[in-house]
């Protein structure tokens, strides 16, 4: 709608609203509004604000003027004032959809999700044709983990605007979480075809294709996106970016992280919510360590972190757990509650209020356990509620921001010469960056027939998510099957479309589709028990097995890996080194293939490897959570010592205990 039509519509609206008012004031207010709209349209926001305020002086009850003022203030970066103006407008004019929408949008950005949802639902109630309100409501419900309701909101918006690129993009994220990946891919393709898409749609289209093992053109798309990130600093999703099939190197991953860091900072600046916390240096007393995560629940983190929280030296540390995940009444969550000194649910707090709570608790070291993974709350860390903030365990790479001081690594996942690719200072633990603890394993072993496995087959397995399976890794796997007669490859069961794609890709490489077996989802204890039928775990290459590798080794299934150049491509190697099994780490893809074939062809050698793993599980550092926690405690103490001494963060290494 052009400027003239906007002005005329608003003038006519205000004439009706002000019919009984003083005519002189009516004309003065309308004139100021007209001038404000013209200035705003021309990009002179300061002048527009002045004109809108003049209009309000002439008629304080002019709802349109308050609403226009709110838009201009928002554009100027005065977000709180903008919200006040929109709230004033909505109070002056019943069912004022536009003002309510702007309120909801600001509350969404402030992460006040419940209030935002109420506002946006009011918009829809007053104007069911308000398309953008459905989009924003879907975003709010998505962030409240109300996934089905978010899908319904987006679907309603698409009924009104079937080609809306933003809603098509956003509904695809919901469909991914619902496991409806083919539909997600179709929505992203439609968004891109509209010509109104954002580069992030291409990023998630590639990710969808990776999950579906739909490999047509994915390497070309991957190459294009990596070049765009490196050349144009596009802020693609860093977690997805790490796994692109053309394996972005450390420099590319840093570029992606820096671009996203700028987005986080710009968002915070737009909200006017920079850090205002003063941090003290206090002598003596226990160091207060806060873990910030949405995964204090039934999640793989439970098998990595629970014992660590329990075993922190309580003479030196006080442990806080800040949970912002979905509601969960699982035994795993209850265990986290039990092993923390303080367990605080901050899911319904805004980033600002959560940061205030963490600061009020006097947390000295805040540990970010999400990074750039789904559901992160970087807005909390960006406000600097703690004097020391750490990237730990969730995101394998740099965050590219100035408000996280350290990243916990080991010398294998991040060699000593790689500091230049990290904005954090690197803290090196002596054995491995990854904690581990003992897992529950069912005493009941299903039969091979129950697992869909041939009785006499040699069973290669990989229980990673399908997005980690790249065409090049699959090429190697199929050659391994070709060179190992009577063998099968056992994978986690995906949706049927993905399974069919994998079968088709196997056939294209000369392997009978029947040689792929699929393991349905079961409990963790049952899943570990069925590992007893696996002979050898084949790692993925661009993004390694991490928890899945530890799971296999815990039940003495050998894991063969071939490290790449980046953190996520070296995790399984770190795990194997901590188990003192370096002989399972290949230097090249050719060696990886040869090692797998050789172990399959030599039952005695393979038996010896399995027996060694069983011994090392009890004696090597990998599953020694007490030793690991001792090293982590030492790292936290050194971070705090440097801070207390007034020194800036610096890289350091922790010496192993004897």
Beta strands, then each sheet from edge to edge (+ up, - down):
strand 1: 287-293
strand 2: 317-323
strand 3: 342-345
strand 4: 365-368
strand 5: 388-391
strand 6: 406-410
strand 7: 425-429
strand 8: 458-462
strand 9: 487-492
strand 10: 516-519
strand 11: 536-538
strand 12: 558-562
strand 13: 585-586
strand 14: 652-653
sheet 1: 3+ 2+ 1+ 4+ 5+ 6+ 7+ 14+
sheet 2: 10+ 9+ 8+ 11+ 12+ 13+
end
